[in-house]
């Protein structure tokens, strides 16, 4: 038992779960036995094959178990004339397992005497005594195997019991106040399978399955059955490439992932993909791209040949952005964000906001109806614009809509007085910025930068899509590049492959991460138009985009990203897909319902794939009517419930 081997005064014993057939033999469900038993993550004793061909069978089984995260405690084999034991023992002695520290190198092989054949004299089957003799001959081996397995298990439990102490002594967690984290709050995660963690419970002294409610911080996109495909893609790329540097080189996974992104979230607008390692870096790159594009559009760089001459005369610039957005923790992205707990002097003493930050209106379900909530101090930085949006937005605030579909009906809402008031507010902000630049030498606005549709880390605020559309249109009319941060919202999070599709407005640059790789490997991508790419052309390297890191486009991450995107988009794998304006992508059910009806986005064209809503809007409506609930946001895979709480705070400081 799990507890008795640790010295607890309880009945002792060892439970053996014997499988039928080999590691990959099918269970009654048709799934492989190694996959069926994987959630339990039982330690494995692999019984090797002593026959001809058994070396390959045994080693293949060992690799299969290791690839699925099993701990192989030992290999046991009976002897034979084929020499299998020696060959397997040599291979296993150099086999490394994950998480075992210094003890992880090598798996012991236990050799039993050859299994005797049952004696048959004529037509008479023998009494079978020979098998008892074999067991007696192998007693010392069985005893040694049991002693080793018992010792291994005790060490496993010891490591899990002491892991919180070692973590508190050696680790530095992000977004965590260690002085407010007692030992009992440290969760020891032994493994993950599907949507569950295998968590060590010191109370029960057992591994318990716990649902991962944060989707491992918003990265998980593949079901348990499909996670194996991602692991296989990573393993194949690791075996084939390891890692290779990227500048002026190309490999199949990089092309594959880029192709999938360009025909997915970048469909109909993007032509180029730049790889980086995380969403914050992707945004750093995006803003560099946008600023160079602005310089070219506005004539600061008249031609590639004259870029070097113009470099000394290029102005400092700023961006138009939204208050409450969060683009990452790197220095440049911090400066693109309004003052917050993330940018305060305790966190970023050198923070210098380089933007005009509009306060956006939000869309939320309250007491069963969707409505627009205007910012209390008005959308403009100085507090202006409140009267206009409040007056013209009375209907959207007081009456609202029964469904979210109506709030995203751009064709209807673009003609409302509130939409025109939004445009006037944004134009006023840009007019003031232009005047300030002309009269006072202030940095001009060079780009629009905003999280698309939903502010994630800032509090799960659904931004009024009509406001974001008006902002994009106003900036585009002035020749300002549009940068969308889809690190959180993109890759199907909100029901569409590209979150920009829900706005019906295409960006010049957009960033993807998190769901990009299905939650297995860290990788980000910045997708751009050809115009943005052309802004970096020129006769010298100085014209190029001088940004990157050693692991840019590392093959393992790219291979996983390509496979994840295909899986999301394949109706034979993802039964949550539906076609816009049609039926199930597998022709099995009705149209996608978003707030009571099909969500109309964009213009005419081929049918678009969408995800079914993960959350039932009728249930969300009932929740929104509870007296303790201030409002509910539900879209795609996201459900956010704002409680009536006088403390508040939201975001990372809450």
Helices and strands as residue ranges (DSSP letters): G 4-6, H 33-36, G 38-40, E 44-47, H 54-67, E 72-78, H 84-92, G 101-104, E 108-112, E 120-121, E 124-125, H 129-137, H 139-170, G 178-180, G 183-185, E 188-193, E 196-201, E 206-211, H 215-218, H 224-240, H 252-262, E 272-276, H 279-297, G 304-306, H 307-310, G 311-313, E 317-322, H 331-335, E 355-358, E 362-366, E 369-373, H 386-392, H 394-398, H 404-407, H 410-413, H 417-440, E 444-451, E 454-455, E 461-462, H 465-477, E 481-485, H 500-503, E 509-512, G 514-517, E 524-528, H 530-534, G 541-543, H 555-569, E 577-579, E 609-611, H 617-624, E 629-635, E 638-643, G 651-653
